[in-house]
Amino acid sequence: MRDYVKTDMPEERIIGLAWALRDFKPEQIEHYFLDETMVTFGIGDDRWAEVAMPGTIEALAQKLLGTPR
């Protein structure tokens, strides 16, 4: 996969991550996403940069971790 993925993560860490997830099943994956109401466009000179609205990432993190708001 080296020809298809660019990362600064050390190879040992990638192998460790793969080993830690060896018994992980796809049905265990939780899906979270940002819809059009959760983002805005434009940062500085880049009008196409997509940015999460304030508090959005924190709210999704709380949902993922199961912590109350």
VENJO-V651273 format. One record per residue. N is the residue number from 0. RES is the residue in three letters. NEAR is the number of other C-alpha atoms within 12 Angstrom. D_LAST is the distance of its C-alpha to the last C-alpha in Angstrom with 1 decimal. Layout:
# VENJO-V651273
N RES NEAR D_LAST
N RES NEAR D_LAST
This chain:
# VENJO-V651273
0 MET 8 40.2
1 ARG 10 41.0
2 ASP 6 42.6
3 TYR 6 39.5
4 VAL 10 36.6
5 LYS 10 36.3
6 THR 12 34.0
7 ASP 10 34.2
8 MET 13 32.9
9 PRO 11 35.7
10 GLU 15 37.5
11 GLU 11 37.0
12 ARG 13 33.2
13 ILE 17 33.4
14 ILE 13 35.7
15 GLY 13 33.4
16 LEU 15 30.4
17 ALA 13 32.7
18 TRP 12 33.9
19 ALA 11 30.5
20 LEU 14 29.6
21 ARG 11 33.1
22 ASP 11 32.0
23 PHE 12 28.9
24 LYS 9 29.3
25 PRO 10 28.3
26 GLU 8 26.7
27 GLN 9 24.1
28 ILE 10 22.7
29 GLU 13 19.3
30 HIS 12 19.5
31 TYR 16 17.0
32 PHE 17 18.4
33 LEU 19 18.2
34 ASP 15 20.0
35 GLU 13 22.0
36 THR 14 19.4
37 MET 20 17.1
38 VAL 19 20.0
39 THR 18 22.6
40 PHE 17 26.0
41 GLY 14 28.0
42 ILE 12 27.9
43 GLY 10 31.0
44 ASP 8 34.0
45 ASP 10 32.3
46 ARG 11 31.6
47 TRP 12 30.8
48 ALA 13 28.0
49 GLU 18 24.9
50 VAL 22 21.6
51 ALA 22 18.0
52 MET 19 16.6
53 PRO 13 14.5
54 GLY 15 10.9
55 THR 22 11.9
56 ILE 19 12.5
57 GLU 19 9.3
58 ALA 21 7.5
59 LEU 24 10.4
60 ALA 18 10.3
61 GLN 15 7.0
62 LYS 17 8.8
63 LEU 17 11.9
64 LEU 13 11.0
65 GLY 11 9.4
66 THR 11 6.6
67 PRO 11 3.8
68 ARG 13 0.0
